[in-house]
Amino acid sequence: MFRMLRIHPLLLGAALLFLPCFARAHDIPNDVTVQMFVKPEGRHLHLLVRVPLKAMRDISFPQRGPGYLDLERAGALLPGAAKMWIAGFFEMYEGDTLLSNPQVVATRISLPSDFSFSSYESALAHVTGPALTDTTDVYWDQTLLDVLFDTSIQSDRSRFSIQPRFGRLGLRVITVLRFVPAGGEVRAFEFDGDPGLVRLDPQWYQAALNFVHRGFLHILDGTDHLLFLFCLVIPFRRLRALIPVVTAFTVAHSITLIASAYNFAPDFLWFPPLIEVLIAASIVYMALENIVGAGSVQRRWMIAFGFGLVHGFGFSFALRQSLQFAGTHLLTSLLSFNAGVELGQLLVLILLIPVLQLFFRYAVAERTGTIILSAIVAHTAWHWMLDRGGVLRQFRFESPALDATLLAMLLRWLMLFLVLGGMLWLVRMASRRWAARPAPAATESADRAASPLLTPLEPATSVEPGLSPDRPN
């Protein structure tokens, strides 16, 4: 009995000694970067994937010495690890058809200093080339696993999609994917976690639907844009009066959004923080204008157009990461995004106008409620403006060098402002003519008021019998 009690502490101590070694194999890495190449070629789809070896949890790779990877014995485990932790975490589609599980063609261990995945050709030559020597001393959790997969396809001209699920490999996973189409230029993608189905070569309507959805969700998630829209709605709670104001805001931010997507926007580091400050300032201005008096609808849509130009740059900063999913349909995607934003704004208006009507009818007087709500919005936006201004002050403002690039950018913006000025003049003239045009009902009522109810009869002329009034005497 005492002998067994002596053995149990020894076993417990041995288990505690080996516990860190086993736990190391199950640790979830913090940051994982997955690199992929997808290239259709003939009747085959080649996939090159590079994943850190430490992301292969539940697999105890053989080690030697102070923690060096035993390359000689680890080679037999690499195909199984590739199937379990890489091939099982993504799906490929040809059109709408799910492709069969890719087959492992080649595997190898690479050093962290290897940069062969800078291009498809160098990565393919590296994966299929000679492996590291067995005497290479490298810690196992610093190595990379490179895999070449292959699967059969109908044609290399088909449209392919991928649904990656690499988010399980670490706490934060970034996937860098490059699609090498047959006879086309390389398209680069970068996304966090599991982005869902990614169409590598979308058709125009697929890109349009995707960006309508993104625009609709973006306006609902953008608190600053919603507060600006709220300031527009407070004094004018009629949908017919608000549609031109919101449309002017949409047209304005569409112009700067498209200009920014085509690299017309300044690329200075301080420009995005400056736009964020101006967006907050626009909300403060609109809220203060509501407090002192909103003015006319014509003035409101002109102000909305001016501030919409600023908000468009803010949209472009948020959309910049998503334009990689547009494929070759950049303009279609931009217009679709703006259409989604407009739909989101109309939904907000439809829900917000009745709520404000009920609030001003049963809770508080209209003028008092306008001041209270606008003051709350102005207070919130004022703190945003101060916080964003603090970020802006961290940047150094240096005058740009006067060269051909700067002159070309200034000329492009001068042309853009001339076009905007012409559009504003045309819209203003059209709105004045529309405002000066009397309503049909008012015109008809005015005519009735001007004409007497009974038309007086002309005096009768006496005509002798047998004589015609037209005949001279």
C-alpha positions in Angstrom: 0.0 0.0 0.0 2.8 2.4 0.9 4.7 1.4 -2.2 1.7 2.5 -4.4 1.4 5.8 -2.6 5.1 6.4 -3.4 4.5 5.6 -7.1 1.5 7.9 -7.4 3.4 11.1 -6.6 6.1 10.1 -9.1 3.5 9.7 -11.8 1.9 13.0 -10.9 5.2 14.8 -11.1 6.0 13.3 -14.5 2.6 14.3 -15.8 3.2 17.9 -14.6 6.6 18.0 -16.3 5.2 16.9 -19.7 2.0 19.0 -19.5 3.6 22.1 -21.0 4.9 20.1 -24.0 1.4 18.7 -24.7 -0.2 22.1 -24.2 2.1 23.7 -26.7 0.6 21.5 -29.5 -2.9 22.8 -28.6 -2.2 26.5 -28.2 -4.1 28.7 -30.6 -1.7 31.2 -32.3 -2.6 34.9 -32.1 -1.8 36.0 -35.7 -1.9 33.7 -38.7 -1.3 34.8 -42.3 -2.4 32.4 -45.1 -1.0 32.9 -48.6 -2.7 31.4 -51.6 -2.4 31.2 -55.3 -5.3 30.0 -57.5 -4.5 29.3 -61.1 -6.7 27.4 -63.6 -4.7 25.7 -66.3 -6.3 23.5 -68.9 -8.4 20.9 -67.2 -6.7 21.4 -63.8 -7.0 24.0 -61.0 -3.7 24.5 -59.2 -3.6 25.9 -55.7 -0.5 26.9 -53.8 -1.0 27.5 -50.1 1.4 28.6 -47.3 0.4 28.3 -43.7 2.4 28.6 -40.5 3.2 25.2 -39.0 2.1 26.3 -35.5 -1.5 26.7 -36.8 -1.6 22.8 -37.2 -3.0 22.1 -33.8 -3.5 18.6 -32.4 -0.5 17.4 -34.4 2.7 16.7 -32.5 5.5 17.2 -34.9 8.8 15.5 -33.9 11.4 17.7 -32.4 15.1 17.4 -31.6 17.4 19.3 -29.4 16.1 22.5 -27.8 12.9 22.5 -30.0 14.2 22.2 -33.5 11.9 20.5 -36.0 13.0 17.0 -36.9 12.7 17.4 -40.7 13.5 13.8 -41.5 10.6 12.4 -39.4 8.2 15.3 -39.9 8.1 14.8 -43.7 5.7 11.8 -43.4 3.2 13.9 -41.4 3.0 16.8 -43.8 0.4 15.4 -46.3 -2.0 14.4 -43.6 -1.6 17.8 -41.9 -2.3 19.5 -45.3 -5.5 17.5 -45.8 -6.8 18.0 -42.3 -5.9 21.7 -41.6 -5.8 23.2 -45.1 -7.8 21.2 -47.7 -10.6 20.8 -45.1 -10.9 24.5 -44.5 -11.9 25.8 -48.0 -14.2 24.9 -50.8 -13.8 25.7 -54.5 -16.6 26.3 -57.0 -16.6 26.3 -60.8 -19.6 28.4 -61.6 -22.2 27.1 -59.1 -20.7 23.5 -59.0 -18.8 22.5 -56.0 -15.4 20.9 -57.0 -14.1 17.7 -55.5 -11.6 17.8 -52.7 -8.2 18.8 -54.0 -5.4 16.3 -54.0 -2.1 16.9 -52.3 0.6 17.0 -55.0 3.6 18.2 -53.0 4.5 19.5 -49.5 7.6 21.0 -48.0 8.8 22.9 -44.9 10.1 26.5 -45.5 12.0 29.0 -43.4 10.4 32.2 -42.3 12.9 34.1 -44.3 11.7 32.6 -47.6 10.0 35.0 -50.0 9.2 32.6 -52.9 5.5 33.3 -52.6 5.9 36.8 -54.1 4.8 35.3 -57.5 3.1 32.1 -58.7 6.0 31.0 -60.7 8.6 31.3 -57.9 6.2 29.7 -55.4 5.6 26.7 -57.7 9.3 26.2 -58.3 10.0 26.4 -54.6 7.3 23.9 -53.6 8.3 21.4 -56.2 12.0 22.0 -55.7 14.5 20.3 -53.3 13.5 20.2 -49.6 15.5 21.5 -46.7 18.3 19.3 -45.5 17.7 17.2 -42.4 20.4 19.0 -40.5 18.7 22.4 -40.8 18.3 23.9 -37.3 14.9 25.8 -37.1 12.4 25.9 -34.3 9.2 24.1 -35.2 6.9 27.0 -34.4 8.8 29.3 -36.8 8.5 27.1 -39.9 6.0 27.4 -42.8 4.1 24.5 -44.5 3.9 24.9 -48.3 1.4 22.7 -50.2 0.5 22.3 -53.9 -3.1 21.1 -54.4 -4.7 20.0 -57.7 -8.3 19.4 -58.7 -10.0 18.7 -62.0 -12.2 21.4 -63.7 -14.2 21.6 -67.0 -12.4 24.6 -68.4 -9.8 27.2 -67.4 -12.1 29.9 -68.8 -14.8 29.2 -66.2 -15.7 31.5 -63.4 -14.3 30.3 -60.0 -15.3 31.0 -56.4 -13.8 30.1 -53.1 -15.3 29.9 -49.6 -12.4 29.9 -47.1 -12.8 28.9 -43.5 -9.3 29.6 -42.3 -10.6 31.6 -39.3 -10.1 28.5 -37.1 -6.4 28.5 -37.6 -5.8 31.4 -35.2 -7.3 34.2 -33.1 -6.8 36.6 -36.1 -6.3 35.2 -39.5 -5.5 37.2 -42.6 -5.8 35.5 -46.0 -3.8 36.9 -48.9 -5.1 35.3 -52.1 -4.0 35.9 -55.7 -6.0 34.6 -58.6 -4.1 34.0 -61.8 -6.7 33.7 -64.6 -5.9 32.2 -67.9 -4.7 35.0 -70.1 -5.5 37.7 -67.6 -3.8 39.9 -65.0 -3.4 38.8 -61.4 -6.2 39.8 -59.0 -5.2 40.2 -55.4 -7.6 39.6 -52.4 -7.1 40.1 -48.7 -9.6 39.4 -46.1 -9.9 38.7 -42.4 -11.3 35.5 -40.9 -14.1 33.8 -42.9 -15.5 36.2 -45.5 -18.0 33.8 -47.0 -18.2 33.0 -50.7 -15.6 35.1 -52.6 -16.2 35.3 -56.4 -12.8 35.5 -58.0 -14.2 36.6 -61.3 -17.7 37.9 -60.8 -20.2 38.8 -63.5 -21.5 42.3 -63.6 -24.9 41.5 -61.9 -23.1 39.5 -59.2 -20.9 42.4 -58.4 -23.9 44.8 -58.5 -25.9 42.8 -56.0 -22.9 42.4 -53.8 -22.3 46.1 -53.6 -26.0 47.1 -53.3 -26.0 44.9 -50.2 -22.7 46.5 -48.9 -24.0 50.0 -49.5 -27.3 49.2 -47.7 -25.5 47.8 -44.7 -22.9 50.5 -44.6 -25.4 53.4 -44.2 -27.1 51.5 -41.4 -23.8 50.9 -39.6 -22.4 54.4 -40.1 -23.5 56.4 -37.0 -22.1 59.7 -38.2 -23.9 59.4 -41.6 -27.2 58.5 -39.8 -26.8 61.5 -37.5 -26.3 63.8 -40.5 -29.4 62.3 -42.1 -31.3 62.8 -38.8 -30.4 66.5 -38.8 -31.8 66.8 -42.3 -35.1 65.1 -41.3 -35.9 67.0 -38.1 -37.2 70.3 -39.5 -38.6 68.8 -42.8 -40.7 65.7 -42.0 -42.4 65.3 -45.3 -41.0 62.6 -47.6 -41.8 64.6 -50.7 -39.8 67.6 -49.5 -36.9 65.4 -48.2 -36.4 63.3 -51.3 -34.6 66.1 -53.2 -32.5 66.9 -50.2 -31.4 63.3 -49.7 -30.9 62.8 -53.4 -28.6 65.8 -53.5 -26.6 64.3 -50.7 -26.5 61.0 -52.5 -25.4 62.6 -55.9 -22.7 64.6 -54.1 -21.1 61.7 -52.2 -21.4 59.6 -55.4 -19.2 62.1 -57.2 -16.4 62.1 -54.6 -16.7 58.4 -54.0 -16.2 57.6 -57.7 -13.4 60.2 -58.0 -11.6 58.6 -55.0 -12.0 55.1 -56.5 -10.3 56.3 -59.7 -7.4 57.8 -57.7 -8.5 61.5 -58.0 -8.4 62.0 -54.2 -5.3 63.3 -52.4 -3.1 60.5 -51.0 -1.6 62.4 -48.1 -1.6 60.6 -44.7 -3.5 63.5 -43.1 -6.3 63.5 -45.6 -8.5 60.7 -44.0 -8.3 62.2 -40.5 -9.2 65.6 -42.0 -12.3 64.1 -43.7 -13.3 62.5 -40.4 -13.1 65.9 -38.7 -15.1 67.6 -41.5 -17.8 65.0 -41.3 -18.2 65.6 -37.5 -18.2 69.4 -38.2 -20.9 69.0 -40.8 -23.2 67.3 -38.2 -22.5 70.1 -35.8 -23.3 72.7 -38.4 -26.6 71.0 -39.4 -27.7 70.7 -35.8 -26.9 74.3 -35.0 -28.8 75.4 -38.1 -31.8 73.4 -36.9 -31.6 75.3 -33.6 -31.5 78.8 -35.0 -33.8 78.0 -37.9 -33.7 75.6 -40.8 -34.4 77.9 -43.6 -35.9 76.8 -46.9 -35.8 73.4 -48.6 -33.8 74.9 -51.5 -31.1 76.1 -49.1 -31.1 72.7 -47.3 -30.5 70.6 -50.4 -27.6 72.9 -51.4 -26.0 72.5 -48.0 -26.6 68.7 -48.2 -24.9 68.7 -51.6 -21.8 70.5 -50.3 -21.5 68.3 -47.2 -22.2 65.2 -49.3 -19.0 65.8 -51.2 -17.2 65.4 -47.8 -19.1 62.4 -46.8 -18.3 60.7 -50.1 -14.6 60.6 -49.2 -15.6 59.0 -45.9 -17.5 56.3 -47.9 -14.5 55.8 -50.1 -12.3 55.0 -47.1 -14.7 52.4 -45.9 -15.2 51.0 -49.4 -11.5 50.8 -50.4 -11.1 47.4 -48.9 -14.2 46.0 -50.6 -13.4 47.1 -54.1 -11.2 44.0 -54.5 -14.5 42.1 -54.9 -15.6 44.2 -57.8 -13.6 42.2 -60.4 -13.5 44.1 -63.7 -16.8 46.0 -62.9 -15.5 48.9 -60.9 -17.9 51.5 -62.1 -20.9 49.2 -61.8 -19.9 48.3 -58.3 -19.5 52.0 -57.3 -22.9 52.9 -58.7 -24.5 49.8 -57.1 -23.0 50.8 -53.7 -24.5 54.3 -54.1 -27.8 52.7 -54.9 -27.6 50.6 -51.8 -26.8 53.7 -49.7 -29.9 55.5 -51.3 -32.1 52.5 -50.4 -30.8 52.5 -46.9 -31.5 56.3 -46.6 -35.0 55.9 -47.9 -35.6 53.1 -45.3 -34.4 55.4 -42.5 -36.6 58.2 -43.7 -39.7 56.0 -43.9 -39.1 54.8 -40.4 -37.9 58.1 -38.9 -40.6 60.5 -40.2 -43.6 58.8 -38.5 -41.6 58.5 -35.2 -40.8 62.2 -35.3 -44.4 63.1 -36.2 -45.7 61.2 -33.2 -43.0 62.6 -30.9 -43.8 66.2 -31.8 -47.5 65.6 -31.6 -47.8 63.8 -28.2 -44.5 64.3 -26.4 -43.2 67.9 -26.9 -43.9 70.9 -29.0 -42.3 71.0 -32.5 -40.0 73.9 -31.9 -38.9 72.8 -28.5 -38.4 69.2 -29.7 -36.3 70.4 -32.6 -34.0 72.4 -30.3 -33.7 69.5 -27.8 -32.9 66.8 -30.4 -30.5 69.0 -32.4 -28.7 70.0 -29.2 -28.2 66.3 -28.3 -26.8 65.6 -31.8 -24.6 68.7 -31.7 -23.2 67.7 -28.3 -22.3 64.2 -29.6 -20.8 65.4 -32.9 -18.8 68.2 -31.1 -17.0 65.5 -29.0 -16.4 63.5 -32.1 -14.9 66.5 -33.8 -12.6 67.2 -30.8 -11.4 63.6 -30.6 -10.8 63.3 -34.3 -9.1 66.7 -34.3 -6.7 65.3 -31.7 -5.8 62.5 -34.1 -5.4 65.0 -36.9 -3.0 67.1 -34.9 -0.6 64.1 -34.7 0.2 64.4 -38.4 2.7 66.9 -39.8 1.5 69.1 -42.6 4.1 69.6 -45.1 3.7 71.5 -48.3 3.9 69.1 -51.3 6.6 69.4 -53.8 5.6 71.4 -56.9 6.1 68.8 -59.6 4.3 67.4 -62.6 2.3 64.9 -60.4 1.0 67.7 -58.2 0.0 69.9 -61.2 -1.8 67.0 -62.8 -3.8 66.3 -59.6 -4.7 70.0 -59.3 -5.8 70.1 -62.9 -8.0 67.1 -62.4 -9.6 68.6 -59.4 -10.1 71.9 -61.2 -11.9 70.1 -64.0 -14.0 68.3 -61.4 -15.0 71.5 -59.6 -15.9 73.1 -62.9 -18.2 70.2 -63.6 -19.7 70.4 -60.2 -20.2 74.1 -60.5 -22.0 73.6 -63.8 -24.2 70.8 -62.3 -25.1 73.1 -59.3 -26.0 75.9 -61.6 -28.3 73.7 -63.8 -30.0 72.2 -60.8 -30.5 75.6 -59.2 -32.0 77.0 -62.3 -34.3 74.0 -62.7 -35.4 74.2 -59.0 -36.2 78.0 -59.4 -38.3 77.3 -62.5 -40.0 74.5 -60.7 -40.7 76.7 -57.7 -42.0 79.5 -59.9 -44.3 77.2 -61.7 -47.8 77.4 -60.3 -49.6 74.3 -59.3 -52.5 73.2 -61.6 -55.0 73.3 -58.8 -54.0 76.8 -57.8 -54.1 78.0 -61.4 -57.6 76.7 -61.9 -58.9 78.2 -58.6 -57.3 81.5 -59.5 -59.0 81.5 -62.9 -62.4 80.8 -61.3 -61.9 83.6 -58.8 -61.0 86.1 -61.5 -64.0 85.3 -63.7 -67.6 86.4 -62.6 -70.2 83.7 -61.9 -72.6 85.1 -64.5 -71.4 86.5 -67.8 -73.3 89.7 -68.7 -75.3 89.6 -71.9 -74.7 92.0 -74.8 -77.4 94.6 -75.3 -80.0 93.6 -77.9 -80.4 95.7 -81.1 -83.8 96.4 -82.5 -84.3 95.2 -86.0 -87.2 96.1 -88.1 -89.3 93.4 -89.7 -88.0 92.3 -93.0 -84.5 93.9 -92.6 -81.3 92.0 -91.8 -79.0 93.4 -89.1 -76.0 92.9 -91.4 -77.6 94.7 -94.3 -76.9 98.4 -94.6 -79.9 100.7 -94.7 
